[in-house]
């Protein structure tokens, strides 16, 4: 894991197309602005995990079966 220190209005670049900017730091909360191409989906981690688990459930596969398929497709 890369750990960086940024102040308000400072940014981080991910490749050429994604910029994450610290908008505001208030107490223990940080507001981030994320600029990414329209084809890139940006989710909060907890929402992403929920979508992922719902997709597995709706496919009718067990988690083990899904993991095996994922390994084969890599």
PDB file of N, CA, C and O in Angstrom:
ATOM      1  N   UNK A   1       0.847  -1.178   0.000  1.00  0.00           N
ATOM      2  CA  UNK A   1       0.000   0.000   0.000  1.00  0.00           C
ATOM      3  C   UNK A   1       0.893   1.242   0.000  1.00  0.00           C
ATOM      4  O   UNK A   1       1.832   1.347   0.789  1.00  0.00           O
ATOM      5  N   UNK A   2       0.590   2.156  -0.877  1.00  0.00           N
ATOM      6  CA  UNK A   2       1.283   3.440  -0.916  1.00  0.00           C
ATOM      7  C   UNK A   2       0.545   4.417  -0.016  1.00  0.00           C
ATOM      8  O   UNK A   2      -0.670   4.568  -0.142  1.00  0.00           O
ATOM      9  N   UNK A   3       1.241   5.074   0.875  1.00  0.00           N
ATOM     10  CA  UNK A   3       0.638   6.047   1.781  1.00  0.00           C
ATOM     11  C   UNK A   3       1.223   7.416   1.452  1.00  0.00           C
ATOM     12  O   UNK A   3       2.440   7.603   1.462  1.00  0.00           O
ATOM     13  N   UNK A   4       0.340   8.370   1.160  1.00  0.00           N
ATOM     14  CA  UNK A   4       0.769   9.725   0.809  1.00  0.00           C
ATOM     15  C   UNK A   4       0.145  10.733   1.761  1.00  0.00           C
ATOM     16  O   UNK A   4      -0.930  10.497   2.311  1.00  0.00           O
ATOM     17  N   UNK A   5       0.815  11.842   1.949  1.00  0.00           N
ATOM     18  CA  UNK A   5       0.262  12.946   2.726  1.00  0.00           C
ATOM     19  C   UNK A   5      -0.076  14.069   1.757  1.00  0.00           C
ATOM     20  O   UNK A   5       0.763  14.481   0.956  1.00  0.00           O
ATOM     21  N   UNK A   6      -1.299  14.560   1.833  1.00  0.00           N
ATOM     22  CA  UNK A   6      -1.753  15.646   0.972  1.00  0.00           C
ATOM     23  C   UNK A   6      -2.515  16.650   1.823  1.00  0.00           C
ATOM     24  O   UNK A   6      -3.127  16.280   2.825  1.00  0.00           O
ATOM     25  N   UNK A   7      -2.479  17.902   1.434  1.00  0.00           N
ATOM     26  CA  UNK A   7      -3.247  18.956   2.096  1.00  0.00           C
ATOM     27  C   UNK A   7      -4.411  19.346   1.197  1.00  0.00           C
ATOM     28  O   UNK A   7      -4.496  18.901   0.053  1.00  0.00           O
ATOM     29  N   UNK A   8      -5.298  20.171   1.711  1.00  0.00           N
ATOM     30  CA  UNK A   8      -6.429  20.646   0.907  1.00  0.00           C
ATOM     31  C   UNK A   8      -5.931  21.240  -0.399  1.00  0.00           C
ATOM     32  O   UNK A   8      -4.929  21.954  -0.439  1.00  0.00           O
ATOM     33  N   UNK A   9      -6.655  20.927  -1.466  1.00  0.00           N
ATOM     34  CA  UNK A   9      -6.373  21.381  -2.832  1.00  0.00           C
ATOM     35  C   UNK A   9      -5.171  20.701  -3.483  1.00  0.00           C
ATOM     36  O   UNK A   9      -4.849  21.007  -4.631  1.00  0.00           O
ATOM     37  N   UNK A  10      -4.500  19.787  -2.779  1.00  0.00           N
ATOM     38  CA  UNK A  10      -3.431  19.012  -3.391  1.00  0.00           C
ATOM     39  C   UNK A  10      -4.028  17.749  -3.996  1.00  0.00           C
ATOM     40  O   UNK A  10      -5.080  17.285  -3.556  1.00  0.00           O
ATOM     41  N   UNK A  11      -3.363  17.194  -4.998  1.00  0.00           N
ATOM     42  CA  UNK A  11      -3.944  16.086  -5.748  1.00  0.00           C
ATOM     43  C   UNK A  11      -2.973  14.929  -5.906  1.00  0.00           C
ATOM     44  O   UNK A  11      -1.775  15.045  -5.649  1.00  0.00           O
ATOM     45  N   UNK A  12      -3.536  13.811  -6.338  1.00  0.00           N
ATOM     46  CA  UNK A  12      -2.791  12.593  -6.667  1.00  0.00           C
ATOM     47  C   UNK A  12      -3.231  12.177  -8.061  1.00  0.00           C
ATOM     48  O   UNK A  12      -4.421  12.223  -8.372  1.00  0.00           O
ATOM     49  N   UNK A  13      -2.294  11.775  -8.900  1.00  0.00           N
ATOM     50  CA  UNK A  13      -2.612  11.288 -10.243  1.00  0.00           C
ATOM     51  C   UNK A  13      -2.489   9.769 -10.268  1.00  0.00           C
ATOM     52  O   UNK A  13      -1.528   9.208  -9.742  1.00  0.00           O
ATOM     53  N   UNK A  14      -3.469   9.108 -10.883  1.00  0.00           N
ATOM     54  CA  UNK A  14      -3.411   7.670 -11.138  1.00  0.00           C
ATOM     55  C   UNK A  14      -3.364   7.512 -12.647  1.00  0.00           C
ATOM     56  O   UNK A  14      -4.385   7.639 -13.323  1.00  0.00           O
ATOM     57  N   UNK A  15      -2.199   7.240 -13.164  1.00  0.00           N
ATOM     58  CA  UNK A  15      -2.037   7.192 -14.611  1.00  0.00           C
ATOM     59  C   UNK A  15      -2.250   8.577 -15.203  1.00  0.00           C
ATOM     60  O   UNK A  15      -2.077   9.586 -14.521  1.00  0.00           O
ATOM     61  N   UNK A  16      -2.628   8.618 -16.483  1.00  0.00           N
ATOM     62  CA  UNK A  16      -2.836   9.899 -17.156  1.00  0.00           C
ATOM     63  C   UNK A  16      -4.256  10.422 -17.003  1.00  0.00           C
ATOM     64  O   UNK A  16      -4.508  11.610 -17.203  1.00  0.00           O
ATOM     65  N   UNK A  17      -5.198   9.525 -16.645  1.00  0.00           N
ATOM     66  CA  UNK A  17      -6.604   9.876 -16.759  1.00  0.00           C
ATOM     67  C   UNK A  17      -7.345  10.118 -15.457  1.00  0.00           C
ATOM     68  O   UNK A  17      -8.471  10.616 -15.491  1.00  0.00           O
ATOM     69  N   UNK A  18      -6.770   9.790 -14.322  1.00  0.00           N
ATOM     70  CA  UNK A  18      -7.506   9.893 -13.061  1.00  0.00           C
ATOM     71  C   UNK A  18      -6.767  10.824 -12.109  1.00  0.00           C
ATOM     72  O   UNK A  18      -5.569  10.672 -11.869  1.00  0.00           O
ATOM     73  N   UNK A  19      -7.516  11.800 -11.566  1.00  0.00           N
ATOM     74  CA  UNK A  19      -6.972  12.741 -10.589  1.00  0.00           C
ATOM     75  C   UNK A  19      -7.845  12.705  -9.346  1.00  0.00           C
ATOM     76  O   UNK A  19      -9.068  12.816  -9.435  1.00  0.00           O
ATOM     77  N   UNK A  20      -7.219  12.549  -8.190  1.00  0.00           N
ATOM     78  CA  UNK A  20      -7.922  12.587  -6.908  1.00  0.00           C
ATOM     79  C   UNK A  20      -7.417  13.815  -6.169  1.00  0.00           C
ATOM     80  O   UNK A  20      -6.222  13.948  -5.907  1.00  0.00           O
ATOM     81  N   UNK A  21      -8.341  14.713  -5.836  1.00  0.00           N
ATOM     82  CA  UNK A  21      -7.982  15.971  -5.187  1.00  0.00           C
ATOM     83  C   UNK A  21      -8.592  16.020  -3.791  1.00  0.00           C
ATOM     84  O   UNK A  21      -9.763  15.688  -3.610  1.00  0.00           O
ATOM     85  N   UNK A  22      -7.794  16.435  -2.803  1.00  0.00           N
ATOM     86  CA  UNK A  22      -8.315  16.647  -1.454  1.00  0.00           C
ATOM     87  C   UNK A  22      -9.059  17.978  -1.480  1.00  0.00           C
ATOM     88  O   UNK A  22      -8.463  19.032  -1.700  1.00  0.00           O
ATOM     89  N   UNK A  23     -10.352  17.914  -1.254  1.00  0.00           N
ATOM     90  CA  UNK A  23     -11.187  19.118  -1.278  1.00  0.00           C
ATOM     91  C   UNK A  23     -11.200  19.799   0.084  1.00  0.00           C
ATOM     92  O   UNK A  23     -11.084  21.020   0.185  1.00  0.00           O
ATOM     93  N   UNK A  24     -11.346  18.983   1.135  1.00  0.00           N
ATOM     94  CA  UNK A  24     -11.479  19.553   2.468  1.00  0.00           C
ATOM     95  C   UNK A  24     -11.109  18.499   3.506  1.00  0.00           C
ATOM     96  O   UNK A  24     -11.390  17.314   3.332  1.00  0.00           O
ATOM     97  N   UNK A  25     -10.473  18.949   4.588  1.00  0.00           N
ATOM     98  CA  UNK A  25     -10.201  18.088   5.732  1.00  0.00           C
ATOM     99  C   UNK A  25     -10.900  18.728   6.926  1.00  0.00           C
ATOM    100  O   UNK A  25     -10.628  19.873   7.287  1.00  0.00           O
ATOM    101  N   UNK A  26     -11.814  17.956   7.536  1.00  0.00           N
ATOM    102  CA  UNK A  26     -12.577  18.484   8.665  1.00  0.00           C
ATOM    103  C   UNK A  26     -12.617  17.410   9.755  1.00  0.00           C
ATOM    104  O   UNK A  26     -13.319  16.410   9.608  1.00  0.00           O
ATOM    105  N   UNK A  27     -11.881  17.605  10.830  1.00  0.00           N
ATOM    106  CA  UNK A  27     -11.833  16.600  11.894  1.00  0.00           C
ATOM    107  C   UNK A  27     -11.233  15.309  11.357  1.00  0.00           C
ATOM    108  O   UNK A  27     -10.117  15.303  10.839  1.00  0.00           O
ATOM    109  N   UNK A  28     -11.982  14.212  11.484  1.00  0.00           N
ATOM    110  CA  UNK A  28     -11.479  12.933  10.993  1.00  0.00           C
ATOM    111  C   UNK A  28     -12.087  12.561   9.640  1.00  0.00           C
ATOM    112  O   UNK A  28     -12.030  11.400   9.237  1.00  0.00           O
ATOM    113  N   UNK A  29     -12.667  13.533   8.940  1.00  0.00           N
ATOM    114  CA  UNK A  29     -13.232  13.298   7.612  1.00  0.00           C
ATOM    115  C   UNK A  29     -12.448  14.053   6.547  1.00  0.00           C
ATOM    116  O   UNK A  29     -11.969  15.165   6.768  1.00  0.00           O
ATOM    117  N   UNK A  30     -12.332  13.416   5.390  1.00  0.00           N
ATOM    118  CA  UNK A  30     -11.655  14.020   4.250  1.00  0.00           C
ATOM    119  C   UNK A  30     -12.622  13.982   3.071  1.00  0.00           C
ATOM    120  O   UNK A  30     -13.181  12.929   2.765  1.00  0.00           O
ATOM    121  N   UNK A  31     -12.824  15.112   2.413  1.00  0.00           N
ATOM    122  CA  UNK A  31     -13.642  15.151   1.197  1.00  0.00           C
ATOM    123  C   UNK A  31     -12.703  15.100   0.008  1.00  0.00           C
ATOM    124  O   UNK A  31     -11.763  15.888  -0.096  1.00  0.00           O
ATOM    125  N   UNK A  32     -12.973  14.153  -0.893  1.00  0.00           N
ATOM    126  CA  UNK A  32     -12.147  13.955  -2.073  1.00  0.00           C
ATOM    127  C   UNK A  32     -12.958  14.259  -3.324  1.00  0.00           C
ATOM    128  O   UNK A  32     -14.153  13.974  -3.394  1.00  0.00           O
ATOM    129  N   UNK A  33     -12.290  14.838  -4.303  1.00  0.00           N
ATOM    130  CA  UNK A  33     -12.865  14.997  -5.632  1.00  0.00           C
ATOM    131  C   UNK A  33     -12.131  14.059  -6.568  1.00  0.00           C
ATOM    132  O   UNK A  33     -10.901  14.009  -6.571  1.00  0.00           O
ATOM    133  N   UNK A  34     -12.890  13.311  -7.369  1.00  0.00           N
ATOM    134  CA  UNK A  34     -12.277  12.334  -8.268  1.00  0.00           C
ATOM    135  C   UNK A  34     -12.665  12.656  -9.702  1.00  0.00           C
ATOM    136  O   UNK A  34     -13.846  12.677 -10.047  1.00  0.00           O
ATOM    137  N   UNK A  35     -11.659  12.907 -10.534  1.00  0.00           N
ATOM    138  CA  UNK A  35     -11.879  13.122 -11.968  1.00  0.00           C
ATOM    139  C   UNK A  35     -11.397  11.882 -12.698  1.00  0.00           C
ATOM    140  O   UNK A  35     -10.232  11.497 -12.597  1.00  0.00           O
ATOM    141  N   UNK A  36     -12.319  11.256 -13.442  1.00  0.00           N
ATOM    142  CA  UNK A  36     -11.981  10.042 -14.182  1.00  0.00           C
ATOM    143  C   UNK A  36     -12.791  10.024 -15.475  1.00  0.00           C
ATOM    144  O   UNK A  36     -13.844  10.657 -15.552  1.00  0.00           O
ATOM    145  N   UNK A  37     -12.316   9.310 -16.484  1.00  0.00           N
ATOM    146  CA  UNK A  37     -13.080   9.200 -17.723  1.00  0.00           C
ATOM    147  C   UNK A  37     -14.456   8.585 -17.447  1.00  0.00           C
ATOM    148  O   UNK A  37     -14.627   7.832 -16.487  1.00  0.00           O
ATOM    149  N   UNK A  38     -15.422   8.910 -18.288  1.00  0.00           N
ATOM    150  CA  UNK A  38     -16.786   8.436 -18.064  1.00  0.00           C
ATOM    151  C   UNK A  38     -16.897   6.917 -18.083  1.00  0.00           C
ATOM    152  O   UNK A  38     -17.832   6.372 -17.496  1.00  0.00           O
ATOM    153  N   UNK A  39     -15.990   6.226 -18.727  1.00  0.00           N
ATOM    154  CA  UNK A  39     -16.023   4.768 -18.756  1.00  0.00           C
ATOM    155  C   UNK A  39     -15.528   4.111 -17.478  1.00  0.00           C
ATOM    156  O   UNK A  39     -15.687   2.901 -17.313  1.00  0.00           O
ATOM    157  N   UNK A  40     -14.936   4.869 -16.576  1.00  0.00           N
ATOM    158  CA  UNK A  40     -14.414   4.344 -15.319  1.00  0.00           C
ATOM    159  C   UNK A  40     -15.477   4.540 -14.243  1.00  0.00           C
ATOM    160  O   UNK A  40     -15.912   5.661 -13.982  1.00  0.00           O
ATOM    161  N   UNK A  41     -15.888   3.440 -13.626  1.00  0.00           N
ATOM    162  CA  UNK A  41     -16.869   3.528 -12.544  1.00  0.00           C
ATOM    163  C   UNK A  41     -16.135   3.757 -11.233  1.00  0.00           C
ATOM    164  O   UNK A  41     -15.139   3.093 -10.946  1.00  0.00           O
ATOM    165  N   UNK A  42     -16.628   4.697 -10.440  1.00  0.00           N
ATOM    166  CA  UNK A  42     -16.016   5.027  -9.156  1.00  0.00           C
ATOM    167  C   UNK A  42     -17.061   4.766  -8.076  1.00  0.00           C
ATOM    168  O   UNK A  42     -18.136   5.366  -8.092  1.00  0.00           O
ATOM    169  N   UNK A  43     -16.751   3.877  -7.142  1.00  0.00           N
ATOM    170  CA  UNK A  43     -17.661   3.525  -6.058  1.00  0.00           C
ATOM    171  C   UNK A  43     -16.952   3.644  -4.721  1.00  0.00           C
ATOM    172  O   UNK A  43     -15.733   3.495  -4.638  1.00  0.00           O
ATOM    173  N   UNK A  44     -17.737   3.917  -3.657  1.00  0.00           N
ATOM    174  CA  UNK A  44     -17.202   3.730  -2.306  1.00  0.00           C
ATOM    175  C   UNK A  44     -16.972   2.232  -2.131  1.00  0.00           C
ATOM    176  O   UNK A  44     -17.713   1.425  -2.692  1.00  0.00           O
ATOM    177  N   UNK A  45     -15.960   1.854  -1.363  1.00  0.00           N
ATOM    178  CA  UNK A  45     -15.596   0.438  -1.235  1.00  0.00           C
ATOM    179  C   UNK A  45     -16.761  -0.400  -0.725  1.00  0.00           C
ATOM    180  O   UNK A  45     -17.007  -1.488  -1.247  1.00  0.00           O
ATOM    181  N   UNK A  46     -17.486   0.084   0.286  1.00  0.00           N
ATOM    182  CA  UNK A  46     -18.575  -0.719   0.844  1.00  0.00           C
ATOM    183  C   UNK A  46     -19.696  -0.943  -0.177  1.00  0.00           C
ATOM    184  O   UNK A  46     -20.332  -1.997  -0.176  1.00  0.00           O
ATOM    185  N   UNK A  47     -19.936   0.034  -1.040  1.00  0.00           N
ATOM    186  CA  UNK A  47     -20.941  -0.130  -2.089  1.00  0.00           C
ATOM    187  C   UNK A  47     -20.442  -1.101  -3.154  1.00  0.00           C
ATOM    188  O   UNK A  47     -21.207  -1.935  -3.639  1.00  0.00           O
ATOM    189  N   UNK A  48     -19.185  -1.001  -3.515  1.00  0.00           N
ATOM    190  CA  UNK A  48     -18.592  -1.920  -4.481  1.00  0.00           C
ATOM    191  C   UNK A  48     -18.687  -3.360  -3.989  1.00  0.00           C
ATOM    192  O   UNK A  48     -19.054  -4.252  -4.753  1.00  0.00           O
ATOM    193  N   UNK A  49     -18.360  -3.593  -2.715  1.00  0.00           N
ATOM    194  CA  UNK A  49     -18.434  -4.942  -2.148  1.00  0.00           C
ATOM    195  C   UNK A  49     -19.869  -5.458  -2.159  1.00  0.00           C
ATOM    196  O   UNK A  49     -20.090  -6.640  -2.422  1.00  0.00           O
ATOM    197  N   UNK A  50     -20.843  -4.604  -1.883  1.00  0.00           N
ATOM    198  CA  UNK A  50     -22.251  -4.997  -1.903  1.00  0.00           C
ATOM    199  C   UNK A  50     -22.673  -5.389  -3.321  1.00  0.00           C
ATOM    200  O   UNK A  50     -23.324  -6.417  -3.507  1.00  0.00           O
ATOM    201  N   UNK A  51     -22.313  -4.591  -4.310  1.00  0.00           N
ATOM    202  CA  UNK A  51     -22.635  -4.891  -5.711  1.00  0.00           C
ATOM    203  C   UNK A  51     -22.005  -6.223  -6.108  1.00  0.00           C
ATOM    204  O   UNK A  51     -22.648  -7.061  -6.740  1.00  0.00           O
ATOM    205  N   UNK A  52     -20.753  -6.406  -5.734  1.00  0.00           N
ATOM    206  CA  UNK A  52     -20.034  -7.634  -6.070  1.00  0.00           C
ATOM    207  C   UNK A  52     -20.730  -8.855  -5.472  1.00  0.00           C
ATOM    208  O   UNK A  52     -20.926  -9.854  -6.164  1.00  0.00           O
ATOM    209  N   UNK A  53     -21.105  -8.785  -4.197  1.00  0.00           N
ATOM    210  CA  UNK A  53     -21.752  -9.932  -3.559  1.00  0.00           C
ATOM    211  C   UNK A  53     -23.135 -10.185  -4.146  1.00  0.00           C
ATOM    212  O   UNK A  53     -23.532 -11.340  -4.302  1.00  0.00           O
ATOM    213  N   UNK A  54     -23.873  -9.133  -4.473  1.00  0.00           N
ATOM    214  CA  UNK A  54     -25.190  -9.303  -5.099  1.00  0.00           C
ATOM    215  C   UNK A  54     -25.056  -9.950  -6.479  1.00  0.00           C
ATOM    216  O   UNK A  54     -25.885 -10.778  -6.857  1.00  0.00           O
ATOM    217  N   UNK A  55     -24.039  -9.584  -7.215  1.00  0.00           N
ATOM    218  CA  UNK A  55     -23.810 -10.190  -8.528  1.00  0.00           C
ATOM    219  C   UNK A  55     -23.485 -11.679  -8.399  1.00  0.00           C
ATOM    220  O   UNK A  55     -23.945 -12.486  -9.207  1.00  0.00           O
ATOM    221  N   UNK A  56     -22.705 -12.040  -7.402  1.00  0.00           N
ATOM    222  CA  UNK A  56     -22.380 -13.454  -7.175  1.00  0.00           C
ATOM    223  C   UNK A  56     -23.649 -14.224  -6.805  1.00  0.00           C
ATOM    224  O   UNK A  56     -23.895 -15.310  -7.330  1.00  0.00           O
ATOM    225  N   UNK A  57     -24.445 -13.666  -5.911  1.00  0.00           N
ATOM    226  CA  UNK A  57     -25.690 -14.326  -5.490  1.00  0.00           C
ATOM    227  C   UNK A  57     -26.628 -14.501  -6.674  1.00  0.00           C
ATOM    228  O   UNK A  57     -27.207 -15.573  -6.855  1.00  0.00           O
ATOM    229  N   UNK A  58     -26.783 -13.459  -7.481  1.00  0.00           N
ATOM    230  CA  UNK A  58     -27.723 -13.536  -8.608  1.00  0.00           C
ATOM    231  C   UNK A  58     -27.244 -14.491  -9.698  1.00  0.00           C
ATOM    232  O   UNK A  58     -28.053 -14.983 -10.485  1.00  0.00           O
ATOM    233  N   UNK A  59     -25.945 -14.757  -9.753  1.00  0.00           N
ATOM    234  CA  UNK A  59     -25.429 -15.681 -10.757  1.00  0.00           C
ATOM    235  C   UNK A  59     -25.685 -17.137 -10.378  1.00  0.00           C
ATOM    236  O   UNK A  59     -25.600 -18.025 -11.226  1.00  0.00           O
ATOM    237  N   UNK A  60     -25.999 -17.381  -9.106  1.00  0.00           N
ATOM    238  CA  UNK A  60     -26.246 -18.731  -8.645  1.00  0.00           C
ATOM    239  C   UNK A  60     -24.975 -19.515  -8.358  1.00  0.00           C
ATOM    240  O   UNK A  60     -25.045 -20.716  -8.093  1.00  0.00           O
ATOM    241  N   UNK A  61     -23.825 -18.873  -8.402  1.00  0.00           N
ATOM    242  CA  UNK A  61     -22.551 -19.535  -8.125  1.00  0.00           C
ATOM    243  C   UNK A  61     -22.189 -19.399  -6.658  1.00  0.00           C
ATOM    244  O   UNK A  61     -22.554 -18.419  -6.008  1.00  0.00           O
ATOM    245  N   UNK A  62     -21.480 -20.371  -6.145  1.00  0.00           N
ATOM    246  CA  UNK A  62     -20.931 -20.227  -4.800  1.00  0.00           C
ATOM    247  C   UNK A  62     -19.702 -19.327  -4.887  1.00  0.00           C
ATOM    248  O   UNK A  62     -19.157 -19.110  -5.969  1.00  0.00           O
ATOM    249  N   UNK A  63     -19.280 -18.820  -3.768  1.00  0.00           N
ATOM    250  CA  UNK A  63     -18.084 -17.967  -3.738  1.00  0.00           C
ATOM    251  C   UNK A  63     -16.871 -18.744  -4.229  1.00  0.00           C
ATOM    252  O   UNK A  63     -16.032 -18.189  -4.938  1.00  0.00           O
ATOM    253  N   UNK A  64     -16.762 -20.024  -3.863  1.00  0.00           N
ATOM    254  CA  UNK A  64     -15.627 -20.849  -4.306  1.00  0.00           C
ATOM    255  C   UNK A  64     -15.629 -21.015  -5.822  1.00  0.00           C
ATOM    256  O   UNK A  64     -14.584 -20.916  -6.463  1.00  0.00           O
ATOM    257  N   UNK A  65     -16.816 -21.270  -6.396  1.00  0.00           N
ATOM    258  CA  UNK A  65     -16.920 -21.411  -7.852  1.00  0.00           C
ATOM    259  C   UNK A  65     -16.536 -20.109  -8.545  1.00  0.00           C
ATOM    260  O   UNK A  65     -15.835 -20.113  -9.556  1.00  0.00           O
ATOM    261  N   UNK A  66     -17.002 -19.003  -7.990  1.00  0.00           N
ATOM    262  CA  UNK A  66     -16.687 -17.686  -8.558  1.00  0.00           C
ATOM    263  C   UNK A  66     -15.189 -17.435  -8.509  1.00  0.00           C
ATOM    264  O   UNK A  66     -14.613 -16.938  -9.477  1.00  0.00           O
ATOM    265  N   UNK A  67     -14.554 -17.771  -7.396  1.00  0.00           N
ATOM    266  CA  UNK A  67     -13.102 -17.579  -7.251  1.00  0.00           C
ATOM    267  C   UNK A  67     -12.341 -18.411  -8.274  1.00  0.00           C
ATOM    268  O   UNK A  67     -11.367 -17.936  -8.858  1.00  0.00           O
ATOM    269  N   UNK A  68     -12.780 -19.654  -8.497  1.00  0.00           N
ATOM    270  CA  UNK A  68     -12.125 -20.522  -9.478  1.00  0.00           C
ATOM    271  C   UNK A  68     -12.246 -19.929 -10.882  1.00  0.00           C
ATOM    272  O   UNK A  68     -11.274 -19.927 -11.638  1.00  0.00           O
ATOM    273  N   UNK A  69     -13.417 -19.432 -11.231  1.00  0.00           N
ATOM    274  CA  UNK A  69     -13.620 -18.825 -12.555  1.00  0.00           C
ATOM    275  C   UNK A  69     -12.739 -17.592 -12.708  1.00  0.00           C
ATOM    276  O   UNK A  69     -12.131 -17.377 -13.757  1.00  0.00           O
ATOM    277  N   UNK A  70     -12.677 -16.791 -11.657  1.00  0.00           N
ATOM    278  CA  UNK A  70     -11.863 -15.577 -11.672  1.00  0.00           C
ATOM    279  C   UNK A  70     -10.395 -15.905 -11.920  1.00  0.00           C
ATOM    280  O   UNK A  70      -9.722 -15.205 -12.676  1.00  0.00           O
ATOM    281  N   UNK A  71      -9.891 -16.977 -11.281  1.00  0.00           N
ATOM    282  CA  UNK A  71      -8.489 -17.379 -11.471  1.00  0.00           C
ATOM    283  C   UNK A  71      -8.234 -17.831 -12.888  1.00  0.00           C
ATOM    284  O   UNK A  71      -7.187 -17.527 -13.459  1.00  0.00           O
ATOM    285  N   UNK A  72      -9.185 -18.560 -13.469  1.00  0.00           N
ATOM    286  CA  UNK A  72      -9.031 -19.044 -14.840  1.00  0.00           C
ATOM    287  C   UNK A  72      -9.005 -17.896 -15.830  1.00  0.00           C
ATOM    288  O   UNK A  72      -8.263 -17.942 -16.811  1.00  0.00           O
ATOM    289  N   UNK A  73      -9.803 -16.867 -15.590  1.00  0.00           N
ATOM    290  CA  UNK A  73      -9.906 -15.738 -16.520  1.00  0.00           C
ATOM    291  C   UNK A  73      -8.747 -14.760 -16.422  1.00  0.00           C
ATOM    292  O   UNK A  73      -8.584 -13.924 -17.311  1.00  0.00           O
ATOM    293  N   UNK A  74      -7.943 -14.836 -15.381  1.00  0.00           N
ATOM    294  CA  UNK A  74      -6.818 -13.892 -15.228  1.00  0.00           C
ATOM    295  C   UNK A  74      -5.756 -14.140 -16.235  1.00  0.00           C
ATOM    296  O   UNK A  74      -4.743 -13.440 -16.249  1.00  0.00           O
TER     297      UNK A  74
END
